[in-house]
Amino acid sequence: MSKLEPEAVMDLAPAKKAMTPPLWLLMALSDGIVLALLGWAISQFFSPTELSIEQDTSRRALVTGLMLVPLVKSVFGVYSLGRFDHMERARRTFQAALLCCAVLAVPFVVMDGFRSFFVEALSVAMLGFAAAYAADLLVVHGLLAGALQWRMPVVIVGAGPQGAALAEKLQRLPWLGMRPVCFFDDDDSLWQTRVANLPVVGPTELLTASPIYARQAQAAIVTDVGRHRSDLAGFAKTLPFKQVYCVLGEGNVTAMDASFHNLHGSLALRVSPRPTTGYLRIRRAMDIVLTSILLVVAAPLMLGIALLIKLDSPGPVFFRQKRWAGGSLTFDLLKFRSMHINAEEHLQHLLETDPKAREEYTVYHKLTVDPRITPFGRFLRKTSLDELPQLWNVLMGDMSLIGPRAYMPKELPEVGQSAEVIGSVRPGLTGFWQVSGRHRTTFQERVAMDVFYVRNCGLLFDFFILCKTAVMVLKGDGS
């Protein structure tokens, strides 16, 4: 059997096309159902029995607000986006909501007699946008992400570090909508090996030389584009796929602050860095307001947790640990105690006596089965309730509700040069890495995600992370 014989490398069953309806149709249907239910609920609970002039105006405002949601979303092309552009979909939905506010604000200012109508219509529209966005998350992240046939099979051209990292990301995050099936690389030392648990078939010329390979997927992703920089467009045209994605880099630029432009035949990426001063001030104000409310609301729950910790195992209620706050600054991070006392001594003994545990802790800085955790502590970690005392850290200014991970000082050597970027903002109670794999990510992947967040942070990105955090807490997908 020769080195490039396909049977020696992979199953050559052709890729099956997704049997699910187009995403735009599913999103339109989900929006229609959600908006209809929202309209019915509002009409049932907030409408009097007898019809009056005021009631007729309210019903017209209800219909107007509900109709504006799909109309304005269509104007911004939310339904026409591909299955992979979730962040872009969130950005356009936010812009659509702002436009809706502007459209209704103009007649509110100039028409005195109909101000109540526009206030009601705007309120309904904002509720509609929120409900429709939640439905989008449910459709994409909940229903479709679990359907293997919905995820487009793709081949990755380039089995180097960037290609391997991309393959692992696509496997770990099914809601991205892509399912990598194999690699192609011109480095013959990689042929008939496996990278990120996927086979490396052979050189890229096999894609064009043998049609059987083109049937493995519906699209290709080209990594390490510098290798083809002299004629990237020409190389992409040689690939036998209608869709070819070229990965420009990892973690530095997103669609939030970049766009493509044609400079008379020269492709340019316009990057518009956002000033962070105003954003950080707004976020600090939001931290103070939201944290104060959450502390008051969660006070009875925190008191009950404290009592249960005392009954579960001997030791203090709170656990304090030094964490890095940028530069040479540190602070005491608060958590509900979820481990037995002398946990650090137990950890050192475990790592010295158990090679498998030592290897796992070296890669992830966490243990899947941790004997140091108390019975009630497992519940606290599963539900993330052990992190409630960090609300006090946020209120005091040590942390923010959203930000990079709060690293321990001893971890800084592994963080490396990324520390300068990560340390420029406050660490967060939740963050991008927590909602993108959490304990299933390696330590270096967490660092890369934190760098990505700091370089692309903004109010819309923070809102996305808050929504994902709420979903994870409700699912009990804790550390």
Secondary structure per residue as TSV (DSSP state, phi and psi in degrees):
chain	resnum	aa	ss	phi	psi
A	1	M	-	360.0	122.9
A	2	S	-	-72.2	167.2
A	3	K	T	-65.9	-31.1
A	4	L	T	-104.2	12.7
A	5	E	-	-67.2	124.1
A	6	P	G	-62.4	-34.1
A	7	E	G	-63.8	-22.2
A	8	A	G	-78.6	-9.3
A	9	V	T	-115.3	-45.4
A	10	M	-	-155.9	164.2
A	11	D	-	-76.6	126.0
A	12	L	-	-95.1	23.7
A	13	A	-	-64.9	129.6
A	14	P	-	-65.4	152.2
A	15	A	-	-67.6	137.7
A	16	K	-	-93.8	138.1
A	17	K	-	-72.7	148.4
A	18	A	-	-60.8	134.9
A	19	M	-	-91.8	-5.6
A	20	T	S	-77.5	154.4
A	21	P	-	-62.4	162.3
A	22	P	-	-57.6	149.2
A	23	L	H	-62.5	-38.5
A	24	W	H	-62.1	-35.7
A	25	L	H	-70.0	-41.7
A	26	L	H	-63.9	-41.4
A	27	M	H	-67.4	-40.1
A	28	A	H	-64.3	-42.2
A	29	L	H	-65.3	-43.0
A	30	S	H	-64.6	-39.8
A	31	D	H	-62.9	-42.1
A	32	G	H	-61.6	-44.0
A	33	I	H	-66.0	-45.8
A	34	V	H	-64.4	-44.0
A	35	L	H	-67.4	-36.5
A	36	A	H	-64.3	-43.2
A	37	L	H	-65.8	-38.8
A	38	L	H	-64.6	-43.2
A	39	G	H	-63.0	-40.5
A	40	W	H	-64.4	-43.2
A	41	A	H	-63.9	-43.1
A	42	I	H	-65.2	-42.6
A	43	S	H	-66.8	-30.3
A	44	Q	H	-78.6	-38.6
A	45	F	H	-96.9	-18.1
A	46	F	S	-122.4	9.5
A	47	S	-	-113.3	130.3
A	48	P	-	-70.3	165.7
A	49	T	S	-70.9	-45.5
A	50	E	S	-82.0	136.5
A	51	L	-	-84.1	125.0
A	52	S	-	-129.3	178.9
A	53	I	H	-62.6	-41.9
A	54	E	H	-64.4	-39.0
A	55	Q	H	-67.6	-39.4
A	56	D	H	-63.4	-39.4
A	57	T	H	-64.5	-39.2
A	58	S	H	-64.9	-39.8
A	59	R	H	-66.6	-38.3
A	60	R	H	-65.3	-38.6
A	61	A	H	-65.1	-38.2
A	62	L	H	-61.9	-48.2
A	63	V	H	-64.4	-41.3
A	64	T	H	-62.0	-47.3
A	65	G	H	-62.0	-41.6
A	66	L	H	-68.4	-38.3
A	67	M	H	-71.2	-28.9
A	68	L	H	-66.5	-29.6
A	69	V	H	-61.4	-60.7
A	70	P	H	-66.6	-30.0
A	71	L	H	-64.4	-50.4
A	72	V	H	-70.8	-34.7
A	73	K	H	-63.0	-36.2
A	74	S	H	-67.0	-38.8
A	75	V	H	-59.8	-38.4
A	76	F	T	-86.1	5.0
A	77	G	T	68.6	27.9
A	78	V	T	-65.0	-39.1
A	79	Y	T	-75.4	-23.3
A	80	S	T	-87.0	-4.7
A	81	L	S	-69.7	152.0
A	82	G	-	-71.0	174.7
A	83	R	T	-71.9	-15.2
A	84	F	T	-94.5	-11.4
A	85	D	-	-94.6	59.6
A	86	H	H	-69.3	-44.1
A	87	M	H	-65.2	-38.9
A	88	E	H	-66.2	-35.6
A	89	R	H	-64.7	-40.6
A	90	A	H	-64.6	-41.1
A	91	R	H	-64.1	-45.0
A	92	R	H	-68.9	-33.7
A	93	T	H	-64.2	-41.0
A	94	F	H	-63.9	-42.7
A	95	Q	H	-64.0	-38.2
A	96	A	H	-63.3	-39.8
A	97	A	H	-65.0	-40.0
A	98	L	H	-64.3	-41.2
A	99	L	H	-63.5	-38.6
A	100	C	H	-61.8	-41.1
A	101	C	H	-61.4	-42.5
A	102	A	H	-66.0	-40.7
A	103	V	H	-61.8	-41.0
A	104	L	H	-83.4	-19.4
A	105	A	H	-73.8	-32.3
A	106	V	H	-63.0	-54.1
A	107	P	H	-66.6	-24.9
A	108	F	H	-62.9	-37.7
A	109	V	H	-75.5	-39.7
A	110	V	H	-96.9	-12.5
A	111	M	-	-118.8	99.9
A	112	D	G	-65.4	-38.6
A	113	G	G	-74.8	-12.2
A	114	F	G	-119.9	22.8
A	115	R	H	-66.6	-38.0
A	116	S	H	-63.1	-36.2
A	117	F	H	-60.8	-46.7
A	118	F	H	-72.3	-32.5
A	119	V	H	-64.3	-44.9
A	120	E	H	-65.8	-42.7
A	121	A	H	-63.2	-40.7
A	122	L	H	-65.7	-41.6
A	123	S	H	-61.7	-44.0
A	124	V	H	-64.5	-41.2
A	125	A	H	-63.3	-42.3
A	126	M	H	-65.5	-40.5
A	127	L	H	-62.2	-39.0
A	128	G	H	-64.2	-43.0
A	129	F	H	-62.5	-42.8
A	130	A	H	-63.9	-45.4
A	131	A	H	-66.4	-40.1
A	132	A	H	-66.2	-39.1
A	133	Y	H	-66.2	-40.4
A	134	A	H	-62.4	-38.2
A	135	A	H	-66.3	-37.7
A	136	D	H	-60.5	-44.3
A	137	L	H	-60.8	-40.2
A	138	L	I	-66.2	-42.6
A	139	V	I	-66.4	-48.1
A	140	V	I	-77.9	-48.8
A	141	H	I	-84.3	-31.0
A	142	G	I	-92.8	-58.9
A	143	L	I	-83.1	-51.6
A	144	L	I	-77.2	-32.7
A	145	A	T	-61.3	-29.1
A	146	G	T	-85.4	-6.4
A	147	A	-	-92.2	109.0
A	148	L	G	-61.1	-38.0
A	149	Q	G	-68.5	-22.3
A	150	W	G	-72.6	-29.8
A	151	R	S	-76.0	124.8
A	152	M	E	-68.7	124.1
A	153	P	E	-71.1	132.2
A	154	V	E	-132.7	151.1
A	155	V	E	-103.9	146.2
A	156	I	E	-108.7	122.4
A	157	V	E	-93.0	107.7
A	158	G	-	115.7	108.5
A	159	A	-	-104.2	23.3
A	160	G	S	-76.6	-168.3
A	161	P	H	-57.7	-39.7
A	162	Q	H	-67.7	-41.6
A	163	G	H	-66.0	-40.5
A	164	A	H	-63.9	-42.9
A	165	A	H	-63.8	-38.6
A	166	L	H	-66.3	-42.2
A	167	A	H	-62.2	-42.2
A	168	E	H	-64.1	-38.1
A	169	K	H	-65.1	-44.0
A	170	L	H	-66.4	-33.5
A	171	Q	H	-73.2	-34.2
A	172	R	H	-80.6	-27.5
A	173	L	-	-117.9	82.4
A	174	P	G	-64.0	-22.7
A	175	W	G	-69.7	-9.2
A	176	L	G	-69.2	-18.4
A	177	G	-	86.6	9.1
A	178	M	E	-121.4	143.1
A	179	R	E	-125.6	101.7
A	180	P	E	-67.9	137.8
A	181	V	E	-113.5	-29.4
A	182	C	E	-169.0	170.3
A	183	F	E	-112.3	154.3
A	184	F	E	-128.7	132.6
A	185	D	-	-150.8	142.5
A	186	D	S	-79.9	-4.9
A	187	D	-	-80.6	108.0
A	188	D	G	-67.1	-16.9
A	189	S	G	-71.0	-15.9
A	190	L	G	-94.7	-11.1
A	191	W	T	-64.1	143.0
A	192	Q	T	59.9	25.2
A	193	T	-	-112.8	178.3
A	194	R	E	-122.7	133.1
A	195	V	E	-124.0	127.5
A	196	A	T	54.0	37.6
A	197	N	T	65.8	22.3
A	198	L	E	-124.0	146.1
A	199	P	E	-74.6	143.3
A	200	V	B	-97.2	108.6
A	201	V	-	-73.2	-51.9
A	202	G	-	169.3	-158.9
A	203	P	-	-70.5	160.5
A	204	T	T	-66.8	-22.3
A	205	E	H	-65.3	-20.0
A	206	L	H	-63.6	-28.6
A	207	L	H	-63.3	-35.6
A	208	T	H	-94.0	-26.4
A	209	A	H	-76.8	-32.1
A	210	S	-	-128.9	115.7
A	211	P	H	-61.0	-20.5
A	212	I	H	-64.0	-29.2
A	213	Y	H	-76.0	-32.6
A	214	A	H	-66.0	-22.5
A	215	R	T	-81.3	-1.4
A	216	Q	T	-73.1	-21.8
A	217	A	-	-151.1	173.8
A	218	Q	S	-108.5	-6.6
A	219	A	E	-158.0	166.3
A	220	A	E	-127.8	147.5
A	221	I	E	-118.8	121.5
A	222	V	E	-98.5	116.6
A	223	T	-	-103.1	170.4
A	224	D	-	51.9	55.4
A	225	V	G	-66.6	-16.3
A	226	G	G	-60.7	-27.1
A	227	R	G	-66.0	-27.7
A	228	H	G	-113.5	20.4
A	229	R	G	-61.2	-31.5
A	230	S	G	-63.1	-33.9
A	231	D	G	-150.7	63.6
A	232	L	H	-65.2	-42.4
A	233	A	H	-63.3	-40.8
A	234	G	H	-65.5	-38.9
A	235	F	H	-64.6	-42.0
A	236	A	H	-62.1	-35.0
A	237	K	H	-69.4	-24.2
A	238	T	H	-75.7	-18.0
A	239	L	S	-77.0	135.4
A	240	P	S	-81.9	51.7
A	241	F	-	-135.0	147.6
A	242	K	S	-74.7	-24.8
A	243	Q	E	-123.3	124.8
A	244	V	E	-129.3	124.0
A	245	Y	E	-105.7	129.5
A	246	C	E	-108.9	116.7
A	247	V	-	-83.8	117.8
A	248	L	-	-83.4	-28.3
A	249	G	-	176.9	178.6
A	250	E	S	-114.8	111.8
A	251	G	S	82.3	3.0
A	252	N	S	-99.8	-30.4
A	253	V	-	-135.6	138.5
A	254	T	-	-125.2	173.9
A	255	A	T	-66.8	-12.2
A	256	M	T	-64.1	-33.8
A	257	D	S	-131.9	22.3
A	258	A	E	-143.3	152.4
A	259	S	E	-153.0	154.9
A	260	F	E	-92.0	144.9
A	261	H	E	-138.1	147.5
A	262	N	E	-101.0	107.0
A	263	L	E	-94.1	70.1
A	264	H	T	51.8	55.9
A	265	G	T	97.5	-11.3
A	266	S	E	-106.3	122.5
A	267	L	E	-79.5	125.3
A	268	A	E	-125.8	144.3
A	269	L	E	-106.6	109.5
A	270	R	E	-86.1	119.0
A	271	V	E	-108.1	129.6
A	272	S	-	-119.5	84.7
A	273	P	-	-59.7	135.4
A	274	R	-	-92.3	136.3
A	275	P	-	-65.5	138.5
A	276	T	S	-97.9	-12.1
A	277	T	H	-60.9	-53.8
A	278	G	H	-62.8	-39.8
A	279	Y	H	-62.3	-44.0
A	280	L	H	-65.6	-34.4
A	281	R	H	-67.7	-43.5
A	282	I	H	-62.2	-43.1
A	283	R	H	-66.0	-36.6
A	284	R	H	-65.8	-40.3
A	285	A	H	-62.6	-41.6
A	286	M	H	-65.5	-37.9
A	287	D	H	-59.1	-45.7
A	288	I	H	-65.1	-46.9
A	289	V	H	-65.5	-52.1
A	290	L	H	-66.5	-39.5
A	291	T	H	-67.2	-39.4
A	292	S	H	-60.9	-43.3
A	293	I	H	-65.1	-45.1
A	294	L	H	-65.1	-37.1
A	295	L	H	-64.7	-40.4
A	296	V	H	-66.3	-45.3
A	297	V	H	-66.8	-39.1
A	298	A	H	-87.7	-2.1
A	299	A	H	-56.5	-48.7
A	300	P	H	-61.0	-40.4
A	301	L	H	-63.9	-42.2
A	302	M	H	-65.8	-35.9
A	303	L	H	-64.4	-42.8
A	304	G	H	-64.0	-39.8
A	305	I	H	-63.9	-41.3
A	306	A	H	-59.8	-42.4
A	307	L	H	-64.5	-42.1
A	308	L	H	-66.7	-34.5
A	309	I	H	-64.4	-41.4
A	310	K	H	-62.4	-37.6
A	311	L	H	-76.9	-24.3
A	312	D	H	-78.4	-42.9
A	313	S	S	-159.1	153.8
A	314	P	S	-69.8	146.9
A	315	G	S	132.9	174.7
A	316	P	-	-71.5	163.1
A	317	V	S	-74.9	-42.3
A	318	F	E	-102.5	150.8
A	319	F	E	-115.6	126.1
A	320	R	E	-111.3	137.6
A	321	Q	E	-146.0	136.8
A	322	K	E	-69.0	128.2
A	323	R	E	-127.7	154.4
A	324	W	E	-81.6	137.4
A	325	A	-	-121.4	20.9
A	326	G	S	98.4	139.3
A	327	G	T	63.1	-127.4
A	328	S	T	-105.7	13.1
A	329	L	-	-88.8	145.0
A	330	T	E	-135.8	165.9
A	331	F	E	-149.4	162.8
A	332	D	E	-89.1	109.8
A	333	L	E	-81.6	133.0
A	334	L	E	-101.3	137.9
A	335	K	E	-144.7	157.6
A	336	F	E	-70.9	135.9
A	337	R	-	-65.4	123.8
A	338	S	-	-118.5	2.8
A	339	M	B	-121.3	161.8
A	340	H	-	-68.1	158.3
A	341	I	T	-65.3	156.8
A	342	N	T	60.9	37.3
A	343	A	H	-65.6	-37.1
A	344	E	H	-64.4	-38.6
A	345	E	H	-65.2	-40.1
A	346	H	H	-63.5	-38.9
A	347	L	H	-63.9	-46.5
A	348	Q	H	-61.9	-40.8
A	349	H	H	-64.6	-40.9
A	350	L	H	-64.8	-43.1
A	351	L	H	-68.0	-29.8
A	352	E	H	-76.4	-27.9
A	353	T	H	-104.5	-14.8
A	354	D	-	-122.6	102.4
A	355	P	H	-61.5	-38.0
A	356	K	H	-65.7	-42.5
A	357	A	H	-65.1	-38.3
A	358	R	H	-64.0	-41.2
A	359	E	H	-65.5	-43.4
A	360	E	H	-64.0	-41.5
A	361	Y	H	-69.6	-33.0
A	362	T	H	-64.2	-39.0
A	363	V	H	-80.6	-47.0
A	364	Y	H	-104.7	-14.3
A	365	H	S	58.5	25.6
A	366	K	S	-148.6	161.4
A	367	L	-	-120.7	132.7
A	368	T	S	-64.1	-47.5
A	369	V	S	-112.2	103.4
A	370	D	-	-109.1	108.7
A	371	P	T	-68.8	-9.7
A	372	R	T	-76.8	-18.7
A	373	I	B	-80.4	136.3
A	374	T	-	-76.8	163.1
A	375	P	H	-56.9	-47.5
A	376	F	H	-70.9	-28.2
A	377	G	H	-63.7	-32.4
A	378	R	H	-63.6	-40.1
A	379	F	H	-65.9	-42.4
A	380	L	H	-60.7	-41.9
A	381	R	H	-72.3	-37.5
A	382	K	H	-62.6	-37.1
A	383	T	H	-96.1	-1.0
A	384	S	T	64.3	15.5
A	385	L	G	-71.6	-17.7
A	386	D	G	-66.1	-15.8
A	387	E	G	-94.3	1.0
A	388	L	T	-57.4	-39.6
A	389	P	T	-61.2	-17.2
A	390	Q	H	-67.6	-13.7
A	391	L	H	-58.1	-32.7
A	392	W	H	-68.2	-39.8
A	393	N	H	-59.1	-38.5
A	394	V	H	-67.0	-45.2
A	395	L	H	-63.1	-35.6
A	396	M	H	-79.1	-8.3
A	397	G	T	92.4	2.8
A	398	D	S	-72.3	-31.8
A	399	M	-	-134.4	176.1
A	400	S	E	-124.9	161.8
A	401	L	E	-60.8	-36.9
A	402	I	E	-128.7	134.4
A	403	G	-	174.8	-174.1
A	404	P	S	-69.4	169.2
A	405	R	-	-65.1	145.9
A	406	A	-	-84.7	98.1
A	407	Y	-	-79.5	150.7
A	408	M	-	-78.9	146.5
A	409	P	G	-53.9	-34.3
A	410	K	G	-71.5	-13.5
A	411	E	G	-87.8	-9.6
A	412	L	H	-59.5	-37.2
A	413	P	H	-58.9	-34.3
A	414	E	H	-76.7	-28.9
A	415	V	H	-65.9	-36.5
A	416	G	G	69.2	-141.3
A	417	Q	G	-68.0	-17.7
A	418	S	G	-67.5	-15.5
A	419	A	H	-61.0	-34.0
A	420	E	H	-63.3	-38.9
A	421	V	H	-73.8	-48.2
A	422	I	H	-64.2	-37.1
A	423	G	T	-74.5	-2.2
A	424	S	T	-79.0	-11.7
A	425	V	S	-130.5	162.9
A	426	R	-	-68.2	143.8
A	427	P	-	-64.7	157.4
A	428	G	E	-114.8	151.6
A	429	L	E	-64.6	-37.7
A	430	T	E	-133.0	169.9
A	431	G	-	-169.5	-174.2
A	432	F	T	-65.8	-40.2
A	433	W	T	-71.0	-31.1
A	434	Q	T	-65.4	-28.9
A	435	V	T	-101.8	10.6
A	436	S	T	-127.4	41.1
A	437	G	T	124.8	-30.6
A	438	R	G	51.2	-116.4
A	439	H	G	-69.9	-11.1
A	440	R	G	-85.8	0.1
A	441	T	S	-102.5	149.0
A	442	T	-	-75.6	168.1
A	443	F	H	-62.5	-43.4
A	444	Q	H	-67.8	-30.7
A	445	E	H	-66.5	-37.4
A	446	R	H	-63.7	-42.7
A	447	V	H	-61.0	-44.1
A	448	A	H	-63.0	-39.2
A	449	M	H	-67.4	-36.7
A	450	D	H	-66.7	-40.3
A	451	V	H	-62.7	-42.3
A	452	F	H	-59.2	-44.1
A	453	Y	H	-63.9	-47.6
A	454	V	H	-61.5	-38.3
A	455	R	H	-77.5	-14.8
A	456	N	H	-127.8	16.1
A	457	C	-	-66.3	147.0
A	458	G	-	-174.4	168.3
A	459	L	H	-61.9	-39.2
A	460	L	H	-67.8	-41.5
A	461	F	H	-62.2	-41.7
A	462	D	H	-63.0	-40.3
A	463	F	H	-63.0	-40.7
A	464	F	H	-60.7	-44.2
A	465	I	H	-65.9	-39.6
A	466	L	H	-61.9	-42.5
A	467	C	H	-63.1	-44.8
A	468	K	H	-64.8	-37.2
A	469	T	H	-63.6	-43.3
A	470	A	H	-60.8	-41.2
A	471	V	H	-63.7	-43.5
A	472	M	H	-66.5	-38.4
A	473	V	H	-65.8	-42.0
A	474	L	H	-64.9	-34.4
A	475	K	H	-78.3	-13.6
A	476	G	T	73.9	30.3
A	477	D	-	-93.1	64.3
A	478	G	-	-87.0	-168.5
A	479	S	-	-79.7	360.0
